[in-house]
């Protein structure tokens, strides 16, 4: 389980960064999101939820991180990526900006969580 958590850490850093970059490019070019971008953003969210779930399983099995900040950064990354579901406006363009921005913040926090592991 520990090796799965460690492997998933690379995906949790890379996929949200890629999704945020793609969302930013689509928003900057004033394009429509298309089919693949919402799926990429949802994949980033799913990976973060899975990573936190694995982390909680490791925590219940008495595995502890070297620094307690690891838990805070992981929790904040999850909250960041899920927050647009509650606060994003209905306008599709602004909604894309919210989801892309929140995913970028989540990628940065996941990177920081990786550094404190």
C-alpha positions in Angstrom: 0.0 0.0 0.0 2.9 2.3 0.8 4.4 1.8 -2.7 1.0 2.5 -4.3 0.7 5.7 -2.3 4.2 6.7 -3.4 3.5 5.9 -7.1 0.2 7.7 -7.1 2.0 10.8 -5.7 3.7 11.3 -9.1 0.3 11.2 -10.8 -1.2 13.5 -8.3 1.4 16.1 -9.0 1.6 15.7 -12.8 -2.1 15.2 -13.8 -3.5 18.3 -12.0 -0.6 20.4 -13.3 -1.4 19.2 -16.8 -5.1 19.8 -16.4 -4.6 23.3 -15.0 -2.2 24.1 -17.9 -4.7 22.8 -20.5 -7.6 24.7 -18.8 -5.6 27.9 -18.7 -4.7 27.6 -22.4 -8.3 27.0 -23.3 -9.5 29.9 -21.2 -6.8 32.2 -22.4 -7.6 31.4 -26.1 -11.3 32.0 -25.4 -12.2 28.5 -26.7 -14.8 26.0 -25.6 -13.6 23.4 -23.2 -14.4 20.4 -25.5 -14.8 16.8 -24.4 -11.3 16.0 -23.1 -10.7 18.9 -20.7 -13.6 18.1 -18.3 -12.4 14.5 -18.2 -8.9 15.6 -17.4 -10.1 17.9 -14.6 -12.2 15.0 -13.2 -9.2 12.7 -13.4 -7.2 15.1 -11.4 -9.9 15.2 -8.8 -10.3 11.5 -8.7 -6.6 10.9 -8.3 -6.5 13.3 -5.3 -9.4 11.6 -3.7 -7.7 8.2 -4.2 -4.4 9.5 -2.8 -6.1 10.9 0.3 -8.0 7.6 0.7 -4.8 5.6 0.5 -3.2 8.0 2.9 -6.0 7.4 5.4 -5.6 3.7 5.0 -1.9 4.0 5.7 -2.6 6.2 8.7 -5.0 3.6 10.1 -2.3 1.0 9.6 0.0 3.0 11.9 2.2 4.4 9.1 3.1 8.0 9.8 4.6 10.7 7.6 7.9 12.2 8.6 6.4 15.7 8.9 2.9 16.5 10.2 2.6 19.2 7.5 2.2 16.3 5.0 -1.3 15.8 6.3 -2.2 19.4 6.1 -0.9 19.9 2.5 -2.7 16.7 1.4 -6.0 17.9 3.0 -5.7 21.4 1.6 -5.0 20.0 -1.9 -8.1 17.9 -1.7 -10.2 20.9 -0.5 -8.8 23.1 -3.2 -9.7 20.7 -6.0 -13.2 20.1 -4.6 -14.1 23.7 -3.7 -15.2 24.8 -7.2 -18.1 22.4 -7.0 -19.5 24.7 -4.3 -18.4 28.1 -5.3 -17.9 28.2 -9.1 -20.3 30.4 -11.0 -22.8 29.0 -13.6 -21.2 30.7 -16.6 -19.2 28.0 -18.4 -16.2 30.2 -19.1 -15.9 31.5 -15.5 -16.5 27.9 -14.3 -13.6 26.7 -16.4 -11.4 29.4 -14.8 -12.4 28.4 -11.3 -11.8 24.7 -11.9 -8.5 25.2 -13.7 -7.3 27.7 -11.0 -8.3 25.4 -8.2 -6.6 22.4 -9.9 -3.4 24.5 -10.2 -3.5 25.3 -6.5 -4.1 21.6 -5.7 -1.1 20.7 -7.9 1.1 23.1 -6.0 -0.2 21.8 -2.6 0.3 18.2 -3.7 3.9 19.1 -4.7 4.4 20.5 -1.3 2.9 17.4 0.3 5.2 15.2 -1.7 8.2 17.3 -0.4 7.2 16.7 3.2 6.6 13.0 2.9 
